[in-house]
C-alpha cells in the first residue's frame, strides 16, 4: 500500500498515535496545517510527519 497524500482527522489520529484533541490543539496553535475539502478536514501526510519530527525527544529522568 502506498502512502496517502492527505489524511482525515481520524486517519491522522490512527497514523500518529496522537489524540484527536491533541491534533486540534496543534492546529489551533498553528503547529500543524490543515486544509478543507468541502466538509472534510485534511492534513497533508508530509505536514503530519514534519510536526511529529518537530516534537521534543524523550529524555529519561527529565
C-alpha positions as CSV (number, residue, x, y, z in Angstrom):
1,X,0.0,0.0,0.0
2,X,1.4,3.4,-0.9
3,X,1.4,6.4,1.5
4,X,-1.6,8.7,1.2
5,X,-1.1,12.3,0.2
6,X,-3.5,13.5,2.9
7,X,-5.3,12.2,5.9
8,X,-8.6,12.9,7.5
9,X,-8.6,13.7,11.3
10,X,-9.5,10.1,12.3
11,X,-6.8,8.7,9.9
12,X,-4.2,11.2,11.3
13,X,-5.1,10.1,14.9
14,X,-4.6,6.5,13.9
15,X,-1.4,7.1,11.9
16,X,0.3,9.3,14.5
17,X,-0.9,7.9,17.8
18,X,-1.9,11.4,18.9
19,X,-5.3,12.1,20.4
20,X,-8.0,13.9,18.4
21,X,-7.9,16.8,20.8
22,X,-4.1,16.9,20.6
23,X,-4.3,17.2,16.8
24,X,-6.9,20.0,17.1
25,X,-4.7,21.8,19.6
26,X,-1.7,21.6,17.3
27,X,-3.9,23.0,14.5
28,X,-5.2,25.8,16.8
29,X,-1.6,26.8,17.7
30,X,-0.6,26.8,14.1
31,X,2.0,24.0,14.6
32,X,0.1,21.8,12.1
33,X,-1.7,22.9,9.0
34,X,-5.0,21.5,7.6
35,X,-7.0,22.1,4.5
36,X,-10.7,21.9,3.9
37,X,-12.2,19.9,1.1
38,X,-15.9,20.5,1.4
39,X,-16.7,19.5,5.0
40,X,-13.6,17.3,5.3
41,X,-10.6,18.5,7.2
42,X,-7.4,17.1,5.6
43,X,-3.9,17.1,6.9
44,X,-1.1,16.5,4.4
45,X,0.9,13.4,5.3
46,X,4.2,15.3,5.0
47,X,2.9,18.0,7.3
48,X,2.0,15.4,9.9
49,X,5.4,13.8,9.6
50,X,7.1,17.2,9.9
51,X,5.0,18.0,13.0
52,X,5.9,14.7,14.7
53,X,9.6,15.2,13.9
54,X,9.5,18.7,15.5
55,X,8.3,17.3,18.8
56,X,10.9,17.1,21.6
57,X,12.6,13.8,22.0
58,X,12.1,11.7,25.1
59,X,14.5,12.3,27.9
60,X,14.6,9.6,30.5
61,X,14.7,11.1,34.0
62,X,13.9,14.6,32.8
